[in-house]
């Protein structure tokens, strides 16, 4: 049998900490998750998804109400499903499946993850390439396949850089992504504000809006018209709700984000995902749609084929190139890293360098095809459909099995090689979910719900027949002893790390305060004021162009100042923390 982290004969000190439950002293509070989800979900995809809602023909009322409901359901799913399982087990989903579903299941699951993360990474790099394309005056890529050798070179070069950075400097990229969050939030909002007067002038002859109802009327007439790109009636309220809910199905119903939320002190911190859902998936989607519609009108193209690079340029000037490149890479790199880890799990005997090279090669090729990023909504919806049944099985083990008197870890206790009920359940759910899609019985964005429910019912029945309701006294005793050793090990870690994880060093120096004031006031507040001025202080078209050009000219310098001073402040904070941190050795247990 495969040697697992739960093997009672294996010394705890030899097991990677990632393979053990998160110790209590390493848990985080709400502020950590508020920032984390704000960073992860304000990304380059927002340009694409916002435009997709316009191309699909949603109305403004459906957007305002549907996105609010759908993203609220997503937040509740993170809280009531993902966070509950994560806090109870304190394991990542990858580790949980390795322990409880068997080696074959784990490899198949990781193989699916490789495909999903490679596709998402390729899509995000293509988004970045659309910005670089504009800089080199390369024609827009309006077809599913590349029509320019120059674009292929740009996309492939961006991919190679992203692969190298993800491989050698993932921690730096993750830090950089978190630092970008406040700036991304301001810029996504500012871009929409800058282009609203142009849209309004084209419709009414006036550049100013008198009230929120004027905005609703403007957006409903020029952007969210209810007519899709083919000139037919578009999607309705239920589809909008479903798209918003399904956009992160693989993370909440599919439990991918157990990896993040296992560090939460309480399950209630799952509600902190609202920073990502309500800003990145509500305000940013709507703002991106406004920017996309205005850009399509300026370029006289369908919004379905307008590149994110063009959208960002017309909304933000030179800063737009920066936002698309950064948002694309900061999203692509974590997914490239995940794809590499998943590929390693599939091929454990192949060298890491070879696996990374293989994954990177596929990403390089995929990034050259624009249809991948333009299909991002169906892509993430179908990715969720593939993975939700796995989340359903884990949910059943943790919350249904105990109520029925079954063992949550029955497979491990029984000592069999493969979890056949899990394999059969996953196979049936894939046929069921994609069969429903083929028959077009319900919108594909809702397919995850019946598929998830079926996985719970089917796995519970099959697991009982396989022995989940039986007792394994000797194996349970060995595991209790193992868990006792883990608790002792964590207690030693807590004692050793008490000086490192509980020291809150506050930098009160004048220089640090000046640095913080500069990146906040110049990097964030000033661009917001300039965007506000464009929207509310442009009484005619001449004033609008003057204000817009001022916004373009100053914001690029504000952006440069923001990143220089924010990075400077981050490095000072890290240096101060390191100076207060004594070294800690790993205890031997």
C-alpha positions in Angstrom: 0.0 0.0 0.0 1.2 3.6 -0.7 3.0 5.2 2.2 0.8 8.1 3.3 1.2 10.9 5.7 -1.2 9.1 8.1 1.1 6.0 8.3 1.5 5.6 12.1 5.0 4.1 11.5 6.3 7.2 9.8 8.0 9.8 12.0 6.0 13.0 12.0 9.1 15.1 11.5 9.7 13.5 8.1 6.3 14.5 6.8 6.0 17.8 4.9 3.9 20.3 6.8 1.6 20.6 3.8 0.6 16.9 4.4 -0.5 17.6 7.9 -3.5 19.6 9.3 -2.8 23.3 9.8 -1.8 23.9 13.5 -3.8 26.3 15.5 -1.0 28.8 16.0 -0.8 29.3 12.2 -4.4 30.3 11.7 -5.4 33.7 10.3 -8.1 36.3 11.1 -10.6 38.0 8.9 -8.2 40.7 7.6 -6.0 38.2 5.9 -8.8 36.7 3.9 -10.4 40.0 3.0 -7.1 41.1 1.3 -6.4 37.6 -0.1 -9.7 37.4 -2.0 -9.7 41.0 -3.0 -6.3 40.3 -4.7 -7.2 37.0 -6.4 -10.5 38.0 -7.9 -9.7 41.4 -9.3 -7.9 40.2 -12.5 -7.6 40.3 -16.2 -10.7 38.0 -16.6 -12.9 40.9 -15.6 -12.3 42.6 -18.9 -13.4 39.5 -20.8 -16.4 38.6 -18.6 -17.8 42.1 -18.4 -17.8 42.3 -22.2 -19.2 38.8 -22.4 -22.4 39.8 -20.6 -22.8 42.6 -23.1 -22.3 40.3 -26.1 -24.8 37.8 -24.5 -27.5 40.5 -24.4 -28.2 41.0 -20.7 -30.3 44.0 -19.6 -29.1 46.5 -17.1 -31.7 45.5 -14.5 -30.8 41.8 -14.9 -27.1 42.8 -14.5 -27.6 45.0 -11.4 -29.9 42.5 -9.7 -28.6 39.2 -11.1 -25.0 39.8 -10.4 -25.9 40.9 -6.8 -27.8 37.7 -6.2 -25.4 35.4 -8.0 -22.3 36.7 -6.2 -24.2 36.6 -2.8 -24.9 33.0 -3.5 -21.2 32.4 -4.3 -20.2 34.1 -1.0 -22.6 31.9 0.9 -21.3 28.8 -0.9 -17.8 29.7 0.3 -19.0 30.1 3.8 -21.5 27.2 4.2 -19.6 24.6 2.1 -15.9 25.3 1.5 -15.1 27.0 4.8 -17.0 24.4 6.8 -15.1 21.5 5.3 -11.7 23.4 5.4 -11.9 24.4 9.0 -13.1 20.9 10.1 -10.3 19.0 8.3 -7.6 21.7 8.2 -6.3 20.0 5.0 -6.0 21.1 1.4 -8.3 19.2 -1.0 -5.2 17.7 -2.7 -4.1 16.2 0.5 -7.6 15.1 1.6 -8.1 13.2 -1.7 -4.7 11.6 -1.4 -5.6 10.3 2.0 -9.2 9.3 1.5 -9.8 8.6 -2.2 -6.8 6.5 -3.2 -3.8 7.0 -5.6 -5.7 6.4 -8.9 -8.5 8.9 -8.0 -5.9 11.5 -6.9 -4.0 11.2 -10.1 -7.1 11.5 -12.3 -8.2 14.5 -10.3 -4.8 16.2 -10.6 -4.9 15.4 -14.4 -8.2 17.3 -14.7 -6.7 20.2 -12.7 -3.7 20.3 -15.1 -6.0 20.8 -18.1 -8.2 23.4 -16.3 -5.3 25.5 -14.9 -3.4 25.3 -18.2 -6.4 26.7 -20.0 -6.9 29.5 -17.5 -3.2 30.4 -17.5 -3.2 30.5 -21.3 -6.3 32.7 -21.4 -4.8 35.2 -19.0 -1.5 35.4 -20.9 -3.4 36.0 -24.1 -5.2 38.9 -22.3 -1.8 40.4 -21.5 -0.6 39.9 -25.0 -3.6 42.0 -26.3 -2.1 45.0 -24.5 1.4 44.3 -25.8 -0.1 43.9 -29.3 -1.4 47.5 -29.2 2.0 48.8 -28.3 3.5 47.2 -31.5 0.5 48.1 -33.7 -0.3 44.5 -34.4 -3.8 44.0 -35.9 -6.6 42.9 -33.6 -7.1 39.1 -33.5 -10.8 38.8 -34.2 -10.8 35.1 -35.2 -10.6 32.1 -32.8 -7.1 31.4 -34.2 -4.1 33.8 -34.6 -3.9 35.6 -37.9 -0.6 37.4 -37.3 2.9 36.0 -36.9 3.8 39.0 -34.8 0.9 38.3 -32.4 2.1 34.7 -32.1 5.6 35.9 -31.2 4.2 38.4 -28.6 1.9 35.8 -27.0 4.5 33.1 -27.0 7.1 35.5 -25.5 4.7 36.6 -22.8 4.0 32.9 -22.0 7.7 32.0 -21.7 8.3 34.9 -19.3 5.3 33.9 -17.2 6.4 30.2 -17.1 9.9 31.3 -16.0 8.6 33.7 -13.4 6.1 31.1 -12.0 8.9 28.5 -11.7 11.6 30.6 -10.2 9.8 33.4 -8.4 6.3 32.4 -7.4 6.6 33.9 -3.9 7.6 37.3 -5.4 4.7 37.1 -7.8 2.3 36.3 -5.0 3.5 39.2 -3.0 3.3 41.5 -6.0 -0.2 40.4 -6.7 -1.4 41.2 -3.2 0.3 44.6 -3.5 -1.6 45.3 -6.7 -5.0 44.9 -5.2 -5.8 48.5 -4.1 -4.5 49.8 -7.4 -6.5 47.4 -9.5 -9.7 48.2 -7.6 -9.2 52.0 -8.2 -8.2 51.5 -11.9 -11.1 49.2 -12.8 -13.6 51.7 -11.2 -11.8 54.7 -12.8 -11.9 53.2 -16.3 -15.6 53.0 -16.3 -16.0 56.5 -14.9 -13.8 58.0 -17.6 -15.8 56.5 -20.5 -19.3 57.1 -19.2 -19.4 60.7 -20.4 -18.5 59.6 -24.0 -21.2 57.0 -24.0 -23.8 59.5 -22.7 -22.8 62.1 -25.2 -23.3 59.6 -28.1 -26.8 58.8 -26.8 -28.1 62.1 -25.5 -25.7 64.8 -26.7 -24.8 65.6 -23.0 -21.7 64.5 -21.2 -23.1 64.7 -17.7 -25.4 62.4 -15.7 -27.9 64.0 -13.3 -28.8 60.9 -11.2 -28.4 57.2 -10.8 -31.5 56.7 -12.9 -29.7 58.5 -15.7 -26.9 56.0 -15.4 -29.3 53.1 -15.5 -31.0 54.5 -18.6 -27.6 55.1 -20.3 -26.3 51.6 -19.5 -29.6 50.0 -20.6 -29.7 51.9 -23.9 -26.0 51.6 -24.9 -24.5 48.7 -23.1 -26.8 46.2 -21.5 -29.5 46.5 -24.1 -31.0 43.0 -23.9 -29.9 42.2 -27.5 -27.0 39.9 -28.1 -24.2 40.2 -30.6 -26.3 38.3 -33.2 -29.1 40.9 -32.9 -31.5 38.5 -31.0 -33.0 38.7 -27.5 -30.3 37.9 -25.0 -30.0 36.1 -21.7 -32.3 36.8 -18.7 -32.1 37.3 -15.0 -31.7 33.6 -14.2 -28.8 33.2 -16.6 -27.0 36.2 -15.1 -27.5 34.8 -11.6 -26.2 31.4 -12.7 -23.1 32.8 -14.4 -22.1 34.8 -11.3 -22.7 31.8 -9.1 -21.0 29.3 -11.4 -17.9 31.5 -12.1 -16.2 30.0 -9.0 -18.0 26.7 -8.7 -14.7 24.8 -8.8 -13.5 26.8 -5.9 -16.5 26.7 -3.6 -18.7 23.6 -4.5 -15.6 21.9 -5.9 -13.6 22.8 -2.7 -10.4 23.9 -4.4 -10.2 26.8 -1.9 -9.9 24.5 1.0 -6.2 25.2 0.4 -6.8 28.8 1.5 -9.6 28.6 4.0 -8.0 25.8 6.0 -6.1 28.6 7.6 -9.2 30.4 8.8 -9.8 30.6 12.5 -13.5 30.2 12.0 -15.8 29.1 9.2 -17.5 32.5 9.3 -14.4 33.9 7.6 -15.7 32.3 4.4 -17.8 35.5 4.2 -14.5 37.4 3.6 -14.7 36.2 0.0 -17.2 39.1 -0.5 -14.2 41.4 -1.2 -13.5 39.3 -4.4 -17.1 38.5 -5.3 -18.7 41.9 -4.7 -15.9 44.0 -6.2 -14.1 41.8 -8.6 -17.3 40.0 -9.8 -19.8 42.9 -9.4 -18.4 46.4 -9.7 -15.4 45.3 -11.9 -17.6 43.3 -14.3 -20.0 46.2 -14.8 -17.2 48.7 -15.1 -15.4 46.5 -17.6 -18.7 46.1 -19.6 -19.0 49.9 -19.8 -15.4 50.2 -21.0 -15.9 47.4 -23.5 -19.0 48.9 -25.0 -17.5 52.4 -25.3 -14.4 50.9 -26.9 -16.4 48.8 -29.4 -18.3 52.0 -30.4 -15.1 53.9 -30.9 -13.5 51.2 -32.9 -16.7 50.3 -34.8 -16.4 46.6 -33.9 -18.6 44.1 -32.1 -17.9 44.0 -28.4 -17.5 40.2 -28.8 -14.2 40.7 -30.6 -12.8 43.8 -28.9 -9.5 43.0 -27.2 -8.9 43.8 -23.5 -5.8 45.7 -24.5 -7.9 48.1 -26.6 -10.5 48.5 -23.9 -7.9 49.3 -21.2 -6.1 51.8 -23.6 -9.3 53.8 -24.4 -10.3 53.8 -20.7 -7.0 54.4 -19.0 -4.5 55.5 -21.6 -1.0 54.2 -21.1 -2.0 53.0 -17.6 -4.3 50.6 -19.4 -1.4 48.6 -20.9 0.0 48.3 -17.4 -3.3 47.1 -15.8 -3.9 44.4 -18.5 -0.3 43.1 -18.4 -0.2 43.0 -14.6 -3.7 41.6 -14.1 -3.0 38.9 -16.7 0.3 37.8 -15.3 -0.7 38.0 -11.6 -3.7 35.6 -12.5 -1.7 33.4 -14.8 1.3 32.8 -12.5 -0.6 31.2 -9.6 -2.5 29.0 -12.0 0.7 28.0 -13.8 2.1 27.1 -10.4 -1.0 25.0 -9.5 -0.8 23.3 -12.9 2.8 22.4 -12.3 2.0 20.9 -8.8 -0.9 19.0 -10.2 1.2 17.6 -13.1 3.9 16.5 -10.6 1.2 14.6 -8.7 0.1 12.8 -11.9 3.7 11.9 -12.8 5.6 11.6 -9.5 8.5 9.8 -11.0 9.2 12.4 -13.7 11.6 15.2 -12.8 10.0 18.5 -11.8 11.9 20.4 -14.6 10.5 18.1 -17.3 6.9 18.3 -16.0 7.1 22.1 -15.8 8.5 22.3 -19.3 5.7 20.1 -20.6 3.0 22.2 -18.9 4.7 25.4 -20.0 4.8 24.2 -23.6 1.1 23.6 -23.7 0.5 27.1 -22.2 2.7 28.7 -24.8 0.8 27.1 -27.6 -2.7 27.8 -26.0 -1.9 31.5 -25.4 -1.6 32.1 -29.2 -5.3 31.2 -29.7 -7.7 34.0 -28.8 -10.8 31.7 -28.6 -9.6 30.4 -25.2 -9.8 33.8 -23.4 -13.0 34.7 -25.3 -14.6 31.4 -24.0 -13.6 32.1 -20.4 -17.2 32.0 -19.0 -18.1 28.6 -20.5 -14.6 27.4 -19.6 -14.9 28.1 -15.9 -18.5 26.8 -15.8 -17.6 23.5 -17.3 -14.5 23.3 -15.1 -16.8 23.5 -12.2 -19.0 20.8 -13.6 -16.0 18.5 -13.8 -15.0 19.1 -10.2 -18.2 19.7 -8.2 -19.0 16.0 -7.8 -15.6 15.6 -6.0 -16.6 18.4 -3.6 -19.9 16.6 -3.1 -18.2 13.4 -2.0 -16.0 15.2 0.4 -19.0 17.1 1.8 -20.8 13.8 2.2 -17.9 12.3 4.1 -17.6 15.2 6.5 -21.2 16.1 7.2 -23.5 13.3 6.0 -21.6 10.2 7.1 -21.3 11.2 10.8 -25.1 11.6 10.9 -25.6 8.1 9.5 -22.9 6.5 11.8 -20.5 6.0 8.9 -16.7 6.5 9.2 -15.5 9.7 7.4 -12.1 8.1 6.8 -13.5 4.6 6.0 -11.3 4.1 3.0 -8.1 4.7 4.9 -9.2 2.6 7.8 -10.1 -0.3 5.6 -6.7 -0.1 3.9 -7.7 -0.8 0.3 -5.7 0.7 -2.5 -8.4 2.5 -4.5 -11.7 4.1 -3.4 -13.9 2.4 -6.0 -17.2 4.1 -4.8 -15.5 7.5 -5.4 -14.3 6.5 -8.9 -17.7 5.2 -9.9 -19.5 8.2 -8.5 -17.2 10.6 -10.4 -17.7 8.8 -13.7 -21.4 8.6 -13.4 -21.7 12.3 -12.4 -19.6 13.3 -15.4 -21.9 11.4 -17.7 -24.9 12.8 -15.9 -23.8 16.4 -15.9 -22.6 16.6 -19.5 -25.6 14.5 -20.6 -27.9 17.1 -19.2 -25.9 19.7 -21.1 -26.2 17.7 -24.3 -29.9 17.4 -23.9 -30.1 21.1 -23.1 -32.6 20.5 -20.2 -31.4 23.3 -18.1 -28.9 26.2 -18.7 -25.4 24.9 -18.4 -24.5 27.4 -15.7 -26.8 25.5 -13.3 -25.7 22.0 -14.2 -23.4 21.9 -11.1 -26.4 21.8 -8.7 -28.0 18.5 -9.7 -24.5 17.0 -10.3 -23.4 18.0 -6.8 -26.5 16.6 -5.3 -26.3 13.3 -7.2 -22.7 12.9 -6.1 -23.7 13.1 -2.4 -26.5 10.6 -2.7 -24.6 8.1 -5.0 -21.4 8.2 -3.0 -23.2 7.7 0.3 -25.0 4.6 -1.0 -21.9 3.1 -2.7 -19.6 3.8 0.3 -22.0 2.1 2.7 -21.9 -1.0 0.5 -18.1 -0.8 0.5 -17.8 -0.7 4.3 -18.2 2.9 5.4 -20.7 1.8 8.0 -18.4 -0.8 9.6 -15.9 -0.5 12.4 -12.1 -1.0 12.2 -10.9 -1.0 15.8 -7.2 -1.7 15.2 -6.9 0.9 12.4 -8.8 3.5 14.4 -6.6 3.0 17.4 -3.4 3.4 15.2 -4.9 6.6 13.7 -5.8 8.0 17.2 -2.2 7.5 18.2 -1.0 9.2 15.1 -3.3 12.1 15.7 -2.0 12.4 19.3 1.6 12.6 17.9 0.6 15.3 15.5 -0.9 17.3 18.3 2.3 17.0 20.3 4.3 18.0 17.2 2.1 21.0 16.7 2.5 22.0 20.4 6.3 21.9 20.0 6.0 24.0 16.8 3.8 26.5 18.6 6.4 26.8 21.4 9.2 27.3 19.0 7.3 29.7 16.7 5.6 31.7 19.4 8.2 34.5 18.9 7.7 34.5 15.2 4.0 34.1 14.6 2.8 36.3 17.4 5.1 39.3 17.1 3.3 42.3 15.7 6.0 44.8 14.9 4.6 48.2 14.1 6.8 50.5 12.1 6.2 54.0 13.4 9.2 55.7 11.7 8.6 59.0 9.9 10.0 57.6 6.6 7.5 54.7 6.6 4.6 57.0 7.2 5.8 59.3 4.4 6.1 56.2 2.0 2.6 55.0 2.9 1.2 58.5 2.5 2.8 58.9 -1.0 1.4 55.6 -2.4 -2.0 56.1 -0.9 -2.5 59.8 -1.8 -0.6 60.0 -5.2 -1.0 56.3 -6.3 -4.7 55.8 -5.4 -6.5 59.0 -4.2 -5.2 61.3 -7.0 -6.3 58.9 -9.9 -9.7 58.5 -8.2 -10.1 62.3 -8.0 -9.1 62.7 -11.6 -11.6 60.1 -12.7 -14.3 61.7 -10.6 -13.5 65.0 -12.3 -13.9 63.5 -15.8 -17.2 62.0 -14.9 -18.8 64.9 -12.9 -16.9 68.0 -14.1 -17.2 67.7 -17.9 -20.2 69.9 -18.9 -19.4 69.6 -22.6 -17.4 67.5 -25.0 -14.4 69.9 -25.0 -14.1 69.9 -21.2 -14.5 66.1 -21.3 -11.5 65.7 -23.7 -9.4 68.1 -21.6 -10.2 66.3 -18.4 -9.7 62.9 -19.9 -6.3 63.8 -21.3 -5.2 65.1 -18.0 -6.4 61.8 -16.4 -4.3 59.9 -19.0 -1.2 62.0 -18.6 -1.1 62.0 -14.8 -2.3 58.5 -14.0 0.6 56.8 -15.7 2.9 58.7 -13.4 0.7 58.0 -10.4 0.9 54.3 -11.3 4.7 54.5 -11.4 4.9 56.3 -8.1 2.4 53.8 -6.5 4.4 50.7 -7.4 7.8 52.2 -6.4 6.6 53.4 -3.0 4.3 50.5 -2.3 7.1 48.1 -3.0 9.5 50.1 -1.0 7.1 50.1 2.0 6.6 46.3 1.6 10.4 45.7 1.7 10.8 47.9 4.8 8.0 46.0 6.5 9.5 42.6 5.7 13.0 43.7 6.8 11.6 45.0 10.1 9.7 41.7 10.7 12.8 39.6 9.8 14.9 41.6 12.3 12.5 40.7 15.1 12.2 37.1 14.2 14.6 34.5 15.8 15.2 31.3 13.9 13.1 28.3 14.6 14.2 24.7 14.0 11.7 21.9 13.1 11.2 19.6 16.1 11.8 15.9 15.7 8.8 13.8 16.7 
